[in-house]
Amino acid sequence: MVYLLVAYLVLWGMTFGYILALANRSRKLERDLELLARKLPEHPAEHPAER
């Protein structure tokens, strides 16, 4: 019975760790998108590649 409890706790620990990793990755992506949005011009017509 102890093994079942240990397996249960390990499973929840791994699930919690995975959720934390996803949250960190999501925050990093949001920061990267904000940085990219600041670097791009406000109006798409101002971009030299579209002329």
C-alpha positions in Angstrom: 0.0 0.0 0.0 2.9 2.3 0.7 4.1 1.9 -2.9 0.7 3.1 -4.2 0.9 6.2 -2.0 4.5 6.9 -3.2 3.5 6.5 -6.9 0.5 8.8 -6.4 2.7 11.5 -4.8 5.3 11.1 -7.5 2.7 11.4 -10.2 1.3 14.6 -8.7 4.7 16.0 -8.2 5.5 15.4 -11.9 2.2 16.9 -12.9 2.8 20.0 -10.8 6.4 20.4 -12.2 5.1 20.1 -15.7 2.5 22.8 -15.1 5.1 25.1 -13.7 7.4 24.5 -16.7 4.5 25.3 -19.0 3.7 28.5 -17.1 7.4 29.6 -17.3 7.5 28.9 -21.0 4.3 30.9 -21.5 5.7 33.9 -19.6 8.9 33.8 -21.7 6.9 33.7 -24.9 4.8 36.7 -23.8 8.0 38.7 -23.1 9.4 37.7 -26.5 6.2 38.8 -28.3 6.2 42.1 -26.4 9.8 42.7 -27.5 9.0 41.8 -31.1 6.0 44.1 -31.1 8.1 47.0 -29.9 10.7 46.4 -32.5 8.3 46.2 -35.4 6.9 49.5 -36.9 3.4 50.5 -36.0 2.2 50.6 -39.6 2.8 47.7 -41.8 3.2 50.0 -44.9 6.3 51.4 -43.2 8.1 48.1 -43.5 10.6 48.2 -46.4 10.0 44.6 -47.4 6.4 45.4 -48.4 7.2 48.1 -50.9 
